[in-house]
Amino acid sequence: MTPTLAHVARLANVSENTVSRVIRNKGSIAVETRERVNAAIEQLGYIPNRAAGSLASSSSLIIGVILPSLSNIVFPELLRGINAGLSGTPYRPMIGVTDYDLGVEQELISSLLAWQPAALITTGFEHTEQARRMLEGSRVRVAELMDIDDKPIDLAVGLSHREAGRAMARHLAQRGYRNIGYVGHDWMADRRAYARYQGLSEGLAEAGLSLVSECRTEQPSSTLEGRKTLARLLARGAEIDAVAFSNDDMAVGGFMHCLAAGIAVPDNLALIGFNGLEIGQVLPKPLTTVLSNRFAIGKAAVDVLLEDPKRPPETRIIDTGFSIIEGATA
């Protein structure tokens, strides 16, 4: 027989209401009573019906988390920060992955909101109109992560990708590079990469420069695409002394092309990436890049959401910033 709340209550010699309060961590309960209930739950192998609990209380202990990808190491690091923020609390994440498809995100938002979560975490400001209406009309807290260059629905935690692009341009210009190229990946899926490109162009203009050549793949970012796209850029024959990449995945692939083609980095070609991934720092020459604080973004978002479970009347933006990793490739 599948154990029920009533079985736990009888074994622990308490009321079903007390068992429910222990499970939901609600109200004042004697330590000895709590231990007895938990022992009964463990002995019976009872699994609480979270769905029924959420319907009864108009809330739940679920934190909905919607990520664009799990193959890109950036987002598992973001998830680590979210888990760190939830550690020691009764809340648990329910995770969905969109593969950068806003239609899939809309479906996940609808599904997660049906569970009446305590909060919902998404990535970026790009949503379908229907998804935005659902988020704006819901009573739950909403955090949009990784970006702060727009107005959030509720809470935004992240960095300005436009400013990060400008910082890349300043770093290259201050080191004397004048013939700068760009290698990028799919902007339609990754709008933050496009924002960095815009910032890079603006930063170069401030230094009296512009991109001498650029090449972009329509594929998602990867080391293979970075290697192939840099090869295509250099094959065009433009005089280039430095290349800015849309992210570290692409830049690491570019470094591999330089190794294979016998191009000395940075003597003959400088490289700069974005994200500060570990793989870039274990290259024969550590990658010069911009560090985004993914773990801090996830943890800060959860800390604020749990601090005040009710959506405030004013929106809030938390800038976790970025920093240049000097590396040895630029």
Disulfide bonds with the S-S distance in Angstrom:
none
